[in-house]
């Protein structure tokens, strides 16, 4: 996997949040919410030991504050990663008095699913709250990337590619099942070579989507490379 294309112009949600263009700010905010709200919810739940109802209100309230003018002006990418900045801001927000979110601040977030995930969470109990926050962010990033992968392959008429990937990579990992490439090919009436090519193309597409998302969530090439190194060892 190459990072040679990192110098190309790309959308940055962190820069767009300061844009005077409302549509750019909306696009940026939606991306930041999609990749961070679960981390925020679970972090508050664990770190501050509050009830699920309280944490729901706190999460919505914090996301509302993120939308306010000047919030992202405090972020200095030269000093820390955005996730560290965001976690500090969450702690500051939770530690002070606040008002419950108004109806206009409510967002269609699946808090019940996040709470269910916490119930069955098998994370290392020795991990710090910061490490758990980062782990959840990675999980959210790949979840969003896989959704985009599915939509992209569907629009190209390549749903078979996604089904192979889902069966070989996602279902096998979640169930602990060991599936060989030969078994996968036989299951989908393909040759081993065809199955391998489909998986290779799909993995490449997924990696491209993940890297594009990383570019969108970082404010400099240096920060992007640090995040890519964390995820892929690049």
JOCOR-V146210 format. One record per residue. OMEGA is omega as a letter, one per 20 degrees, with the letter a starting at -180 (999 if undefined). Layout:
# JOCOR-V146210
{{OMEGA} {OMEGA}}
This chain:
# JOCOR-V146210
{{a} {r} {a} {a} {a} {a} {a} {r} {a} {r} {r} {r} {a} {r} {a} {r} {r} {a} {r} {a} {a} {a} {r} {r} {r} {r} {a} {a} {r} {r} {a} {r} {a} {a} {a} {a} {r} {r} {a} {a} {a} {r} {r} {a} {a} {a} {a} {r} {r} {a} {a} {r} {r} {a} {r} {r} {r} {r} {r} {r} {r} {r} {r} {r} {r} {a} {a} {a} {r} {a} {a} {r} {a} {a} {r} {a} {r} {a} {a} {r} {a} {a} {r} {r} {a} {r} {r} {r} {r} {r} {r} {a} {a} {a} {a} {r} {r} {r} {r} {a} {r} {a} {a} {a} {a} {a} {a} {a} {a} {a} {a} {r} {r} {r} {r} {r} {r} {a} {a} {a} {r} {a} {r} {a} {r} {r} {r} {r} {r} {r} {r} {r} {a} {r} {r} {r} {r} {r} {a} {r} {a} {r} {r} {r} {r} {r} {r} {r} {r} {a} {a} {a} {r} {a} {r} {a} {a} {a} {r} {r} {a} {r} {r} {r} {a} {a} {a} {a} {a} {a} {a} {a} {a} {a} {a} {a} {r} {a} {r} {r} {r} {r} {r} {a} {r} {a} {a} {r} {r} {r} {r} {r} {r} {a} {r} {r} {r} {r} {a} {r} {a} {r} {r} {r} {r} {r} {r} {r} {r} {a} {r} {r} {r} {r} {a} {a} {r} {a} {r} {r} {a} {r} {r} {a} {r} {a} {r} {r} {r} {a} {a} {a} {a} {999}}
